[in-house]
Amino acid sequence: MRFGTLAVVLSVAYFVSQGANARDFSAEPVAVPASKRMAPYGQAEAPIGYKEFCRSHTLDCLPQGSTLERVSLTQDHWTELVAINKDVNEAIKPLSDMAQYGVIERWTYPDSGMGDCEDYVLLKRRKLMELGWPQSALLITVVRDENGEGHAILTVRTTRGDYILDNKHSKILSWQRTPYTYIKRQSGKDPRQWVSLVPLDPALPVASAGVDWKD
């Protein structure tokens, strides 16, 4: 599957065909309400798998480009997100690291055409950056899924809020409408740094599941 110029040549008809993923961007908001942004609660330790990935992919883990906090979510940008999420999900066959590499955890690009959740995320992130998306707006995020198991997704920070690209679902939703409990994610300032999404004060709410996840 070739991705190089995929999203930029998509037609308006393709955009419309996404149904529930379609958005009206005629009135772009000036600022994002706090309720649509994930709230970090301090520093966090990067996942072991990510640290090992950075040892073998040093350049991919260094800060690149501007530290623009949010991307203006135009219709063209939304079309790119939908296209990359859909095509990577369809191109890669799910396979655990144990089955493929004989180890519990290995973060890498799914060049074999197979991989687990982290591999999908890494590829989507790389493809979006090839289209000009800033690294600082594409943040690898660790969550607990519906079954309480660890899962990796890609958080995309935009002027309309934080959206999630996920290999388990084709629909792109705002983070608070997913069925996940959010644990930690990369910092937008430096991809080697991670921030906690779990509050230190137990009285504060943990970023967690919404109610509307349907493909």
C-alpha positions in Angstrom: 0.0 0.0 0.0 1.5 3.4 -1.0 0.6 6.4 1.2 2.9 9.2 -0.1 0.4 11.4 -1.8 -2.8 9.6 -0.8 -4.6 12.2 1.2 -3.7 15.2 -0.9 -5.4 13.7 -4.0 -8.6 12.7 -2.3 -11.8 14.2 -3.8 -14.6 16.0 -2.0 -16.8 13.0 -2.8 -14.5 10.9 -0.6 -14.7 13.3 2.2 -18.5 13.3 2.1 -18.6 9.5 1.9 -17.1 9.2 5.4 -20.6 9.8 6.9 -20.2 10.2 10.6 -16.6 11.4 10.1 -17.7 14.4 8.1 -17.4 17.8 9.7 -18.4 21.4 8.8 -15.4 23.7 9.1 -17.1 26.9 7.8 -16.9 28.6 11.1 -13.4 27.9 12.5 -13.3 28.7 16.3 -10.6 31.0 17.6 -9.8 29.0 20.7 -10.4 25.5 22.0 -12.6 25.2 25.1 -10.8 23.6 28.0 -13.3 20.8 28.0 -12.0 19.6 24.6 -8.4 19.5 25.7 -6.6 16.8 27.7 -5.3 18.2 30.9 -1.7 17.0 31.8 -0.8 16.6 35.4 2.9 16.7 35.4 5.7 14.5 34.1 5.5 10.8 33.4 7.9 8.0 32.5 8.0 7.1 28.9 6.9 3.5 28.1 9.8 1.1 27.9 8.8 0.1 24.4 9.1 3.7 23.3 12.5 4.2 24.9 13.7 1.1 23.0 12.2 2.4 19.8 14.1 5.7 20.3 17.4 3.8 20.6 17.0 2.3 17.1 15.2 5.3 15.6 17.0 8.2 17.1 16.0 10.9 14.6 12.3 10.0 14.9 12.4 10.8 18.6 14.1 14.2 18.3 12.1 17.4 18.3 11.3 18.4 14.7 9.9 21.5 13.2 7.9 24.2 15.0 6.2 23.6 18.4 2.9 24.8 17.1 0.5 23.7 19.8 -2.5 23.0 17.6 -3.2 22.5 13.9 -6.1 24.5 12.3 -8.6 21.8 11.5 -9.7 22.7 8.0 -11.7 20.4 5.8 -8.5 19.4 4.0 -6.8 18.5 7.2 -9.8 16.5 8.4 -9.8 14.6 5.0 -6.1 13.8 5.6 -6.8 12.4 9.1 -9.7 10.3 7.9 -7.7 8.9 4.9 -4.5 8.1 6.9 -6.5 6.5 9.7 -8.6 4.4 7.4 -5.8 3.3 5.0 -3.2 2.4 7.7 -5.9 0.4 9.6 -6.8 -1.5 6.4 -3.2 -2.1 5.3 -1.8 -3.5 8.5 -2.8 -6.9 9.8 -3.1 -7.1 13.7 -0.5 -9.3 15.2 1.0 -9.3 18.7 4.7 -8.7 19.3 5.1 -12.2 20.8 3.7 -13.8 17.7 5.8 -11.7 15.4 9.0 -11.2 17.3 8.9 -13.5 20.2 9.0 -10.7 22.8 6.2 -9.2 24.9 6.8 -5.6 23.7 8.5 -4.1 20.7 7.6 -0.7 19.2 8.5 -0.4 15.5 7.1 0.5 12.1 5.0 -2.3 10.7 7.1 -2.8 7.5 6.1 -6.5 7.5 2.5 -5.5 7.0 1.7 -6.7 10.5 1.8 -5.1 13.9 0.1 -4.2 17.1 -1.4 -0.9 18.3 1.9 1.0 18.9 3.0 0.1 15.3 -0.2 1.5 13.8 0.4 4.7 15.8 4.0 5.1 14.7 3.1 4.7 11.1 0.1 7.1 11.2 2.3 9.7 12.9 5.0 9.3 10.3 2.6 9.5 7.3 0.9 12.7 8.7 4.3 14.3 9.2 5.1 13.5 5.6 2.0 15.5 4.7 3.3 18.5 6.6 1.6 18.0 10.0 3.8 19.2 12.9 5.3 16.6 15.2 4.1 18.7 18.2 0.5 18.1 17.3 0.8 14.3 16.9 1.2 12.7 20.3 1.5 9.0 21.1 -0.9 8.3 24.0 -1.3 5.3 26.3 -4.7 4.4 27.7 -6.7 1.6 29.3 -9.2 0.2 26.9 -12.7 -1.2 27.6 -11.3 -4.3 29.1 -8.8 -2.5 31.3 -5.9 -3.5 29.0 -3.1 -1.2 27.9 -3.5 0.3 24.5 -1.8 3.0 22.3 -3.5 5.6 20.2 -2.6 8.8 18.4 -3.8 12.1 19.8 -4.1 14.9 17.3 -4.3 18.4 18.8 -6.3 20.8 16.7 -8.1 24.1 17.0 -11.3 22.1 17.4 -10.0 19.9 20.2 -8.1 16.7 20.7 -9.0 13.9 18.3 -8.0 10.2 18.4 -6.7 8.0 15.6 -7.1 4.3 16.7 -6.5 1.0 15.0 -9.5 -0.6 16.8 -12.0 1.8 15.2 -12.3 3.5 11.9 -14.3 6.5 13.3 -12.3 9.5 14.5 -13.7 11.0 17.7 -12.8 13.6 20.1 -10.9 12.1 23.0 -13.7 12.5 25.6 -16.1 10.4 23.5 -13.9 7.3 23.4 -14.3 4.4 25.8 -10.8 4.8 27.2 -9.1 5.9 30.5 -6.2 8.1 29.6 -2.9 7.4 31.4 -0.1 9.4 29.7 1.1 10.9 26.4 4.0 12.6 24.8 4.7 16.2 25.5 4.1 18.6 22.6 7.4 20.4 23.4 9.6 17.3 23.1 8.6 13.9 21.9 11.1 12.3 24.3 9.2 13.7 27.3 5.9 12.3 28.5 3.2 13.8 30.7 0.7 12.1 33.0 -3.0 12.3 32.3 -3.8 11.0 35.8 -4.3 13.7 38.4 -2.1 13.7 41.5 -5.1 14.9 43.5 -7.6 12.0 43.8 -10.4 14.5 44.0 -9.8 15.5 40.4 -11.4 13.4 37.6 -9.2 11.1 35.5 -9.7 11.6 31.8 -11.9 8.7 30.9 -14.5 7.1 28.9 -17.3 8.8 27.0 -20.6 7.4 25.9 -20.7 7.5 22.1 -18.3 5.0 20.4 -20.0 3.4 17.4 -18.5 2.6 14.0 
